[in-house]
Amino acid sequence: MCGALFCFYFTLPPLFRFFLSYNSETVSSVIGIQEYLDITRDSMLAFGAIFEMPLLIYFLAMVGLVTHRSLWKFSRYFIVLAFIIGAILTPGPDVISQFLMATPMILLYNISILFAWRVTKRREAKKKALEDNFKS
């Protein structure tokens, strides 16, 4: 829901301003209702899926598949991957919508690292407590 709201209020207005910026005295762009609804639906679904990333990484950290250390090492590659995913998931061919999708994706990835850090530290504390109990 947060991803769809973010898309509706922060991404779609600049996207449509960009599309309509090609208007001139000789060229007039007209957005039909079907195209508007298609772009809006596709964008909102893509942003909704992207905003699930912290939850997914939290569960992967709970299972033990990722740690905050591995996520931090992968972060510079994720920046490039975020722009590639943004280019694939955005409905328009413009760079603005790609940038508007990649930026929150990178921010959410870094928030996910914090979630994984919390899970990893909790797991390591439990493991250390068990080892201390076993030794005594």
N, C-alpha and C positions, 0 to 999 in steps of 0.2 A: 504494500500500500504506500509506504514511504517513497519507494522508487517511482511509482506512478505519479504521486503528488509532486515530487521533485521535477519529474519530466514535464508535467503540465504547467507548472509555475515558472520554472527556471530554464528549461531547454526549448520548449516549443515556441515561445515568443521570439527569441533570437533566431531560431531556425526559420520561421515564417518571414521575419523581417529580411533575412538573407535571401530567401527565395523571391520575395517581392522587390528586392533592391535592383533587379534587372529591368524594372519598368523604366521606360523613357518616353519621349514624345511619339516615337514610331512603334514601339513595342509595348504591349500591355499584357501582363501575365494575369491569368484568371485561374484561381484554384477552385476546382469543382468540389462539391460536398463529398463525393466518393473518395477523391484523392486526399482530402483533408482528413477524413475519418480513417483511411488506410494508414497514413503517415502517423496520425495520433495514436492509433491502436498499436501499430508495430513499435513505435518509440516507447510507449508506456509499458508494453510487455517486456521489451528489452531492458529498460531501466528497472522494472520490477524484479527481473531475474538477477540483474547485477547487484541489487541491494540485498540479495540473499547470501552474498558471499561471506560476510562475517559469521553468519549462522553456520554455513557449511564448514568453514575453517574451524570454528569452535568445536563442532562435532568431530572433525578429523583429528583435532588435538586431543579431544577426550578419548578417542579410540587409540591414539598413540601413533597415528600415521605421519603427523607433522609436529614440529616443535617451533617455538619462536626463533630459535637459532637457524633452522633450515629455511624458514620463511624470510628471515632477514637477509640471508645469503642470496636468496632468489629475488630479492626486491628490485635490483637494477634490471634484471631480465623481465620482471613483471611490468615495469614501466613501458617497455617496448611492446610486450604482449598486450597491455591495456589498449594501446593505440591500434594494434592490429584487430583486437576484438571490437573496439569502437568502430573501426572501418567496416567490419563485417556486419555488425548488428544494427547500425544506423541505416534508416531507409534511404536517406539522400546521399548523393555522391560528394557532398560538401565537407570541407575540413572542419567547419564550425561544429556541426553535430558530432563529429568524431571526437573533437576536443572536449565537448560538453559531456560526452559519455566517458572518456578516458580519465578526466580529472576526478570525478567522484569515485571511480573505480580504484584509482591509486590511493585516494584518501581512505576508502573502505578497507583496502588491503592493509594499510598501516594500522588501522583500528583492529583488524583481525590479528595482527601480530601481537597487539596488547592482550587480546583475549587468549591467544595461544600461550603467551608468557605467563599469564595467570594460571592456566591449566597446568603448564609444565612445572611451575614452581610448586604448586599444590601437590602434584604427583611426586616430585623429588623430595618434598618434605615428608610425605607419607612413606616413601621408600626408605628414607634415612631413619625415620622413627621405627620402622619394622626391623631394620638392620641393628639399631641400637638395642631394641628389645631382644633380638635373637642373640646378640653378643653377651648380654647380661644374664 
